[in-house]
Amino acid sequence: MEIFLSAALGELTNRSINFFISKLFRPQALDVEDRLRWVLLQARVIDDEAMGRNITNQAMLQQLDMLRDSMYRGYFTLDSFRYQYRHDKEELNDRPVSYYSLFSKINYVKDLCFSSRTSTNIFEDLQKVHDNLRSMIVDLNELIMFLNNYPRMYRQPYSMHLLLGNCMFGRQLETELVINFLLGRKPHHGEELEVLPIVGPGRVGKSTLVAHVCKDERVRDRFSQIIFLSDHDLKSEKISLLTEGCTMECQNGRLLIIVEIAGDLTEEAWKQLCSASKMHVADSTKIIITSRSDKIMKLGTTGVITLKYLPKEAYWYFFKTLTFEGMDPEEHPRLASLAMKIAMAQNRSLIVGNMDACLLRDNFNHNFWLKVLALKRRINQKSFSEFGMHPSDLLDQSRQTHLGTLRSASETLMVYDQYRCSSEEEVPDIKMEDVVYGSVKPHGKFKALAWRSRIPPYYSYVYVCEIRQELKTSAAKRKRSMRNGITLS
């Protein structure tokens, strides 16, 4: 018995000593937070410097792309800890817990994947992100030295929110890949046209990417003329007329043809385009074709570029920068916490993100932001319960979508259709943000401007809408769901 007791006490003593040693030498969360903030600042300096320079080396672009991904992941992890985990924990400790507030907190945490995370798990995430980003910056010493060899694109420094608002965020690598395709020369002379397919879901930025590339001075100097075709043009005689019209201008020059396909491209239409191009213009013609369908990938002669939606980490960095502009989110932790929740409810939609960022900037008020978040969640919950999909996914599929208004919970804002307009076309005077969040209440079906892009090709996105009143039976159901003064649904 004495031997057993002695062994047990010895084991307990060893475990206690190991526990106190680990607590003594383990870095505290606040220390890791400070170190991560410093490493992120270093990464941001490198990224800002790179964004202001015209870099053409693909290896450097790939390294910078990896650095940006790690930086976005670092900011997302750090902000999740500062504005979600820690902020919501303080609110729960300071306020009496009701059924509704507890349910809301659970939803907040689930949105950010913290439903089953402990403080130790979050600390380990902070440490891991810090270590990865720090080692990456150390490996980029040579890249930082080479940055000075590339010319600046801007004559004066710009704030990051101005750069993001006037450039194509997160597509630096894809932009240079397209430019390299256009500036590259054929390894041998042949009759085959050089074709680059760009594939991706709707409103991911395919047309904007091409417009950005066509604006580049190197591309404009390379090609004598750039023509744009749609799938409607491929079904008409416009192909021959356009290519024939380019003959005189492109006799000693080069022609770039941009083809934008909404649906599938038929083999007959493609053969007609290739035949007309070879007949009327020189063999230096190049074609870029964009589509949502993967079927066009087989048309590529030098690879394919696939665009995807921004990762949640990059999307948060984009939305935070535009929302707070030149202000420091750390000085407004309550608003930053709400902004992060609003961003997570947007499903990475760039149109909605730009629209909401402008709205929140113009109404820099905690109560207003809280109402916006509540509306977002109410809309999303209704959409998932009725259709099993996020509202933005329904819009991308051109399906009728139920939205709501901040003015009244009994109103349903129906979106029947959406389309985009060129910079030359007229757009509605009614803005979507005024309908959803403001005092404007049009009658019957109407068109509303959702967002006007500030970068080429300067598209405006328009929704066809109608405001309806919900049936009173929904209110009766809510009353029946009340038990003991607590709303259960």
C-alpha positions as CSV (number, residue, x, y, z in Angstrom):
1,M,0.0,0.0,0.0
2,E,2.8,2.4,0.9
3,I,4.6,1.6,-2.4
4,F,1.4,2.2,-4.4
5,L,0.8,5.5,-2.5
6,S,4.4,6.6,-3.1
7,A,4.2,5.8,-6.8
8,A,0.9,7.7,-7.1
9,L,2.2,10.8,-5.3
10,G,5.4,10.7,-7.4
11,E,3.3,10.6,-10.6
12,L,1.1,13.4,-9.4
13,T,4.1,15.5,-8.5
14,N,5.7,15.0,-12.0
15,R,2.5,15.9,-13.7
16,S,2.1,19.0,-11.6
17,I,5.7,20.1,-12.3
18,N,5.3,19.5,-16.1
19,F,2.0,21.5,-16.0
20,F,3.6,24.5,-14.3
21,I,6.6,24.4,-16.5
22,S,4.5,24.3,-19.6
23,K,2.4,27.2,-18.3
24,L,5.5,29.2,-17.5
25,F,7.3,28.8,-20.8
26,R,4.3,28.7,-23.2
27,P,3.9,32.1,-24.9
28,Q,0.8,33.9,-23.9
29,A,-2.0,34.6,-26.5
30,L,-1.4,38.3,-26.2
31,D,2.3,37.8,-27.0
32,V,1.5,35.7,-30.1
33,E,-1.1,38.3,-31.1
34,D,1.5,41.1,-31.0
35,R,4.0,39.1,-32.9
36,L,1.5,38.1,-35.6
37,R,0.4,41.7,-35.9
38,W,4.1,42.7,-36.5
39,V,4.7,39.9,-39.1
40,L,1.4,40.9,-40.9
41,L,2.7,44.5,-41.1
42,Q,5.9,43.3,-42.7
43,A,3.9,41.2,-45.2
44,R,1.6,44.2,-46.0
45,V,4.6,46.4,-46.7
46,I,5.9,43.9,-49.2
47,D,2.5,43.5,-50.8
48,D,1.8,47.2,-51.0
49,E,5.2,47.8,-52.6
50,A,4.6,45.0,-55.1
51,M,1.1,46.2,-56.1
52,G,2.6,49.5,-57.0
53,R,5.1,48.0,-59.5
54,N,4.7,46.5,-62.9
55,I,6.1,43.0,-62.2
56,T,6.4,40.6,-65.2
57,N,8.4,37.7,-63.8
58,Q,6.0,34.8,-63.3
59,A,8.0,33.1,-60.5
60,M,7.9,36.4,-58.5
61,L,4.2,36.7,-59.1
62,Q,3.6,33.2,-57.8
63,Q,5.7,33.9,-54.7
64,L,3.7,37.1,-54.1
65,D,0.5,35.3,-54.7
66,M,1.4,32.8,-52.0
67,L,2.5,35.6,-49.7
68,R,-0.9,37.3,-50.1
69,D,-2.8,34.1,-49.4
70,S,-0.9,33.7,-46.2
71,M,-1.3,37.3,-45.3
72,Y,-5.1,37.2,-45.8
73,R,-5.3,34.0,-43.8
74,G,-3.3,35.7,-41.0
75,Y,-5.5,38.8,-40.9
76,F,-8.6,36.6,-40.9
77,T,-7.3,34.5,-38.0
78,L,-6.2,37.5,-36.0
79,D,-9.4,39.4,-36.6
80,S,-11.5,36.4,-35.8
81,F,-9.7,36.2,-32.5
82,R,-9.9,39.9,-31.8
83,Y,-13.4,40.8,-33.1
84,Q,-15.3,37.5,-32.7
85,Y,-14.0,35.2,-30.1
86,R,-12.7,37.7,-27.6
87,H,-15.3,40.4,-28.3
88,D,-18.3,38.0,-28.2
89,K,-16.9,36.4,-25.0
90,E,-16.7,39.8,-23.3
91,E,-20.2,40.6,-24.4
92,L,-21.5,37.3,-23.0
93,N,-19.8,38.0,-19.7
94,D,-21.1,41.6,-19.5
95,R,-24.8,40.9,-20.5
96,P,-27.5,38.7,-19.0
97,V,-28.0,35.7,-21.3
98,S,-31.4,35.3,-22.9
99,Y,-32.6,32.6,-25.2
100,Y,-32.3,35.0,-28.2
101,S,-28.9,36.4,-27.3
102,L,-27.5,32.9,-26.7
103,F,-28.9,31.6,-30.0
104,S,-27.4,34.6,-31.8
105,K,-24.0,34.1,-30.2
106,I,-24.1,30.4,-31.3
107,N,-24.9,31.6,-34.8
108,Y,-22.0,34.1,-34.8
109,V,-19.6,31.5,-33.7
110,K,-20.8,28.9,-36.2
111,D,-20.4,31.4,-39.0
112,L,-16.7,31.7,-38.1
113,C,-16.1,28.0,-37.5
114,F,-15.5,28.5,-33.8
115,S,-18.4,26.3,-32.6
116,S,-16.2,23.7,-31.0
117,R,-13.0,25.7,-30.7
118,T,-11.3,26.2,-27.3
119,S,-8.9,29.0,-26.3
120,T,-6.0,26.5,-26.8
121,N,-7.1,25.7,-30.3
122,I,-7.3,29.4,-31.2
123,F,-3.9,30.0,-29.6
124,E,-2.4,27.2,-31.7
125,D,-4.0,28.7,-34.9
126,L,-2.5,32.1,-34.1
127,Q,0.9,30.5,-33.5
128,K,0.8,28.4,-36.7
129,V,-0.2,31.3,-38.9
130,H,2.6,33.4,-37.4
131,D,5.2,30.8,-37.9
132,N,4.2,30.1,-41.5
133,L,4.1,33.8,-42.5
134,R,7.4,34.6,-40.7
135,S,9.3,31.8,-42.4
136,M,7.8,32.8,-45.8
137,I,9.0,36.4,-45.3
138,V,12.5,35.2,-44.5
139,D,12.5,33.2,-47.8
140,L,11.5,36.3,-49.8
141,N,14.6,38.3,-49.1
142,E,15.9,38.0,-52.7
143,L,12.4,38.9,-54.1
144,I,12.3,42.1,-52.0
145,M,15.7,43.1,-53.5
146,F,14.5,42.4,-57.0
147,L,11.3,44.6,-56.5
148,N,13.4,47.7,-57.0
149,N,14.2,46.6,-60.6
150,Y,10.6,47.0,-61.7
151,P,9.1,50.4,-62.6
152,R,6.4,52.0,-60.5
153,M,2.8,52.2,-61.9
154,Y,1.9,55.1,-59.7
155,R,3.8,58.4,-59.4
156,Q,2.6,59.0,-55.9
157,P,1.6,56.8,-52.9
158,Y,-2.0,55.7,-52.7
159,S,-3.9,54.5,-49.7
160,M,-4.8,50.8,-49.9
161,H,-8.6,51.4,-50.0
162,L,-8.1,53.6,-53.1
163,L,-6.0,50.9,-54.8
164,L,-8.5,48.2,-54.0
165,G,-11.4,50.4,-55.1
166,N,-9.8,51.0,-58.5
167,C,-8.0,47.8,-59.3
168,M,-9.0,44.1,-59.8
169,F,-8.4,42.7,-56.3
170,G,-6.8,39.3,-56.0
171,R,-6.1,38.8,-59.8
172,Q,-2.5,40.0,-60.1
173,L,-1.2,36.6,-61.1
174,E,-4.0,35.9,-63.6
175,T,-3.6,39.3,-65.1
176,E,0.1,38.7,-65.9
177,L,-0.6,35.2,-67.2
178,V,-3.0,36.7,-69.8
179,I,-0.6,39.4,-70.7
180,N,2.2,36.9,-71.2
181,F,0.0,35.0,-73.5
182,L,-0.7,38.1,-75.6
183,L,2.9,39.3,-75.7
184,G,4.4,35.9,-76.4
185,R,5.4,34.7,-79.8
186,K,4.6,31.5,-81.6
187,P,7.5,28.9,-81.3
188,H,6.9,28.1,-85.0
189,H,4.8,29.5,-87.8
190,G,1.6,27.6,-88.4
191,E,-2.0,28.0,-89.4
192,E,-3.4,27.3,-85.9
193,L,-4.8,30.3,-84.1
194,E,-3.5,30.9,-80.5
195,V,-6.5,30.6,-78.2
196,L,-6.7,31.2,-74.4
197,P,-9.9,30.1,-72.6
198,I,-10.9,31.8,-69.3
199,V,-13.4,29.8,-67.4
200,G,-15.3,30.6,-64.2
201,P,-18.7,31.0,-62.6
202,G,-20.9,34.0,-63.2
203,R,-19.8,37.4,-61.9
204,V,-16.4,36.1,-60.8
205,G,-14.6,38.7,-62.9
206,K,-13.8,37.2,-66.3
207,S,-14.9,40.2,-68.3
208,T,-13.3,42.6,-65.9
209,L,-10.0,40.7,-66.1
210,V,-10.0,40.9,-69.9
211,A,-10.9,44.6,-69.8
212,H,-8.0,45.2,-67.4
213,V,-5.6,43.4,-69.7
214,C,-6.7,45.3,-72.7
215,K,-6.1,48.6,-70.8
216,D,-2.4,47.7,-70.3
217,E,0.0,49.8,-72.4
218,R,2.0,46.7,-73.4
219,V,-1.1,45.1,-74.9
220,R,-2.3,48.3,-76.7
221,D,1.1,48.7,-78.2
222,R,1.2,45.1,-79.4
223,F,-2.2,44.9,-81.2
224,S,-3.4,47.2,-83.9
225,Q,-7.0,46.5,-83.1
226,I,-9.1,44.7,-80.4
227,I,-12.6,43.6,-81.3
228,F,-15.2,42.2,-78.9
229,L,-17.7,39.5,-79.8
230,S,-20.6,37.9,-77.9
231,D,-22.4,34.6,-78.5
232,H,-25.1,36.5,-80.3
233,D,-22.5,37.8,-82.8
234,L,-21.3,34.3,-83.4
235,K,-24.8,33.4,-84.6
236,S,-25.0,36.2,-87.2
237,E,-23.0,37.4,-90.1
238,K,-21.2,39.9,-87.9
239,I,-18.1,37.8,-87.7
240,S,-17.2,38.1,-91.3
241,L,-18.0,41.8,-91.4
242,L,-15.9,42.5,-88.4
243,T,-12.9,40.5,-89.4
244,E,-13.1,41.9,-93.0
245,G,-13.3,45.4,-91.7
246,C,-10.1,44.8,-89.7
247,T,-8.2,43.8,-92.8
248,M,-7.0,47.2,-93.8
249,E,-5.9,48.2,-90.3
250,C,-4.2,45.0,-89.5
251,Q,-2.4,44.3,-92.7
252,N,1.0,44.9,-91.0
253,G,-0.2,44.6,-87.5
254,R,-1.9,42.2,-85.0
255,L,-5.5,41.6,-84.1
256,L,-6.9,40.6,-80.7
257,I,-10.4,39.0,-80.7
258,I,-12.3,38.8,-77.4
259,V,-15.2,36.3,-77.4
260,E,-17.6,36.3,-74.4
261,I,-19.9,33.3,-74.3
262,A,-22.9,33.3,-72.0
263,G,-23.8,29.6,-72.6
264,D,-22.2,26.8,-74.7
265,L,-20.3,27.5,-77.9
266,T,-21.4,25.3,-80.8
267,E,-18.7,23.7,-83.0
268,E,-20.2,25.3,-86.1
269,A,-19.9,28.8,-84.6
270,W,-16.4,28.2,-83.5
271,K,-15.3,26.9,-87.0
272,Q,-16.9,30.0,-88.6
273,L,-15.0,32.3,-86.3
274,C,-11.7,30.5,-87.0
275,S,-12.3,30.4,-90.7
276,A,-13.1,34.1,-90.9
277,S,-10.1,35.1,-88.8
278,K,-7.7,33.1,-91.0
279,M,-9.2,34.5,-94.2
280,H,-9.2,38.2,-93.4
281,V,-6.3,38.8,-90.9
282,A,-2.7,37.8,-90.4
283,D,-1.6,34.7,-88.6
284,S,-0.6,36.8,-85.6
285,T,-4.2,37.0,-84.5
286,K,-4.9,35.9,-80.9
287,I,-8.2,34.9,-79.4
288,I,-9.4,35.1,-75.7
289,I,-12.7,33.3,-75.0
290,T,-14.5,33.6,-71.7
291,S,-17.4,31.4,-70.5
292,R,-19.0,29.7,-67.5
293,S,-18.8,26.3,-69.3
294,D,-15.8,24.0,-68.9
295,K,-16.5,22.8,-72.5
296,I,-14.4,25.7,-74.0
297,M,-11.3,24.5,-72.2
298,K,-10.6,22.1,-75.1
299,L,-10.2,25.0,-77.4
300,G,-7.1,26.3,-75.6
301,T,-3.8,26.1,-77.4
302,T,-1.6,27.4,-74.6
303,G,-3.4,26.4,-71.4
304,V,-6.5,27.6,-69.6
305,I,-7.1,30.1,-66.8
306,T,-9.7,29.2,-64.3
307,L,-11.2,32.0,-62.0
308,K,-12.8,31.1,-58.7
309,Y,-14.5,33.1,-56.1
310,L,-12.2,34.8,-53.5
311,P,-11.4,32.7,-50.4
312,K,-13.2,33.9,-47.3
313,E,-9.9,35.2,-45.9
314,A,-9.1,37.4,-49.0
315,Y,-12.8,38.5,-49.2
316,W,-12.7,39.7,-45.5
317,Y,-9.5,41.7,-46.2
318,F,-11.1,43.3,-49.3
319,F,-14.4,44.1,-47.5
320,K,-12.7,45.4,-44.3
321,T,-10.3,47.7,-46.3
322,L,-13.2,49.2,-48.4
323,T,-15.5,49.6,-45.4
324,F,-13.1,51.4,-43.0
325,E,-11.2,53.2,-45.8
326,G,-8.3,55.1,-44.1
327,M,-9.6,54.3,-40.6
328,D,-8.0,51.7,-38.3
329,P,-10.5,48.9,-37.5
330,E,-8.7,48.4,-34.1
331,E,-10.0,51.8,-33.0
332,H,-13.6,50.6,-33.6
333,P,-13.7,47.0,-32.3
334,R,-17.5,46.8,-32.0
335,L,-18.0,47.9,-35.6
336,A,-15.2,45.7,-36.8
337,S,-16.9,42.7,-35.1
338,L,-20.2,43.5,-36.9
339,A,-18.4,44.1,-40.2
340,M,-16.8,40.6,-40.0
341,K,-20.2,39.0,-39.4
342,I,-21.8,41.0,-42.2
343,A,-18.9,39.9,-44.5
344,M,-19.5,36.2,-43.6
345,A,-23.2,36.6,-44.5
346,Q,-22.5,37.9,-48.0
347,N,-21.3,34.6,-49.5
348,R,-18.2,36.3,-51.1
349,S,-20.3,38.3,-53.5
350,L,-18.3,41.2,-54.9
351,I,-21.4,43.2,-56.0
352,V,-22.9,42.9,-52.5
353,G,-19.6,43.5,-50.8
354,N,-19.0,46.8,-52.7
355,M,-22.6,47.9,-52.2
356,D,-22.6,47.1,-48.4
357,A,-19.1,48.7,-47.9
358,C,-20.3,52.0,-49.3
359,L,-23.5,51.8,-47.2
360,L,-21.7,51.1,-43.9
361,R,-19.2,53.9,-44.6
362,D,-22.0,56.4,-45.1
363,N,-23.8,55.2,-41.9
364,F,-20.9,54.7,-39.5
365,N,-23.1,53.8,-36.6
366,H,-23.2,50.7,-34.4
367,N,-27.0,50.5,-34.3
368,F,-27.4,50.8,-38.0
369,W,-24.8,48.1,-38.6
370,L,-26.5,45.9,-36.2
371,K,-29.8,46.3,-38.1
372,V,-28.0,45.4,-41.4
373,L,-26.6,42.2,-39.8
374,A,-30.0,41.2,-38.5
375,L,-31.5,41.8,-42.0
376,K,-28.8,39.7,-43.7
377,R,-29.4,36.8,-41.4
378,R,-33.1,37.0,-41.7
379,I,-32.8,36.9,-45.5
380,N,-30.3,34.1,-45.5
381,Q,-32.3,32.0,-43.1
382,K,-35.4,32.4,-45.2
383,S,-33.6,31.6,-48.4
384,F,-32.0,28.4,-47.0
385,S,-35.3,27.2,-45.5
386,E,-37.2,27.7,-48.7
387,F,-34.7,27.0,-51.4
388,G,-31.7,25.4,-49.6
389,M,-29.4,28.0,-51.2
390,H,-27.8,31.4,-50.4
391,P,-29.6,34.4,-52.1
392,S,-26.5,35.2,-54.1
393,D,-26.4,31.7,-55.5
394,L,-30.0,32.1,-56.6
395,L,-29.2,35.4,-58.3
396,D,-26.2,33.8,-60.1
397,Q,-28.6,31.1,-61.5
398,S,-31.0,33.8,-62.6
399,R,-33.7,32.5,-60.3
400,Q,-36.3,34.5,-58.4
401,T,-34.8,35.6,-55.1
402,H,-36.5,36.7,-51.9
403,L,-34.8,39.6,-50.1
404,G,-36.1,41.9,-47.4
405,T,-36.0,45.6,-46.4
406,L,-34.8,47.3,-43.3
407,R,-38.0,49.4,-43.2
408,S,-40.4,46.5,-42.4
409,A,-40.0,42.8,-41.6
410,S,-43.4,42.2,-43.3
411,E,-42.0,43.3,-46.7
412,T,-40.5,40.9,-49.2
413,L,-38.3,42.3,-51.9
414,M,-38.6,40.1,-54.9
415,V,-35.7,40.1,-57.5
416,Y,-37.0,38.6,-60.8
417,D,-34.0,39.2,-62.9
418,Q,-30.6,40.9,-63.1
419,Y,-28.5,42.2,-66.0
420,R,-25.5,44.4,-66.6
421,C,-25.2,47.6,-68.7
422,S,-22.2,49.1,-70.4
423,S,-20.9,52.5,-69.5
424,E,-22.7,54.0,-72.5
425,E,-26.2,52.7,-71.5
426,E,-28.6,54.5,-69.2
427,V,-29.1,53.1,-65.7
428,P,-32.1,53.5,-63.3
429,D,-32.1,56.4,-60.9
430,I,-33.3,54.2,-58.1
431,K,-30.5,52.5,-56.1
432,M,-30.8,49.1,-54.6
433,E,-29.3,50.2,-51.3
434,D,-32.0,52.9,-51.0
435,V,-34.7,50.3,-51.5
436,V,-33.3,47.7,-49.1
437,Y,-32.0,50.1,-46.4
438,G,-33.5,53.5,-47.1
439,S,-36.8,55.2,-47.4
440,V,-37.5,54.6,-51.1
441,K,-40.5,52.4,-51.8
442,P,-41.3,52.1,-55.5
443,H,-44.7,50.6,-56.5
444,G,-45.1,47.7,-58.9
445,K,-42.2,46.3,-60.8
446,F,-39.2,48.5,-61.0
447,K,-35.5,48.5,-61.9
448,A,-32.8,49.4,-59.4
449,L,-29.1,50.0,-59.7
450,A,-27.2,47.5,-57.5
451,W,-23.7,48.6,-58.2
452,R,-21.6,50.6,-60.7
453,S,-18.1,49.3,-61.1
454,R,-15.3,51.9,-60.9
455,I,-12.9,49.8,-63.0
456,P,-13.0,48.9,-66.7
457,P,-15.2,47.9,-68.4
458,Y,-17.3,50.0,-65.9
459,Y,-20.4,47.7,-65.9
460,S,-23.5,48.7,-64.0
461,Y,-25.5,45.9,-62.5
462,V,-29.3,46.3,-62.5
463,Y,-32.0,44.3,-60.6
464,V,-35.6,43.9,-61.7
465,C,-37.6,44.0,-58.5
466,E,-41.0,44.3,-56.8
467,I,-41.9,44.9,-53.1
468,R,-44.6,42.6,-51.7
469,Q,-46.3,42.4,-48.4
470,E,-46.0,39.1,-46.6
471,L,-49.3,37.2,-45.7
472,K,-50.6,37.9,-42.3
473,T,-50.6,34.1,-41.6
474,S,-46.9,34.4,-41.0
475,A,-47.5,36.7,-38.1
476,A,-50.1,34.3,-36.6
477,K,-47.6,31.5,-36.8
478,R,-45.1,33.6,-34.9
479,K,-47.7,34.2,-32.2
480,R,-48.4,30.5,-31.9
481,S,-44.7,29.8,-31.5
482,M,-44.6,31.9,-28.3
483,R,-44.3,29.9,-25.1
484,N,-43.7,31.4,-21.7
485,G,-42.7,34.7,-23.3
486,I,-39.9,33.2,-25.4
487,T,-39.9,33.1,-29.2
488,L,-39.1,29.6,-30.4
489,S,-38.8,30.3,-34.1
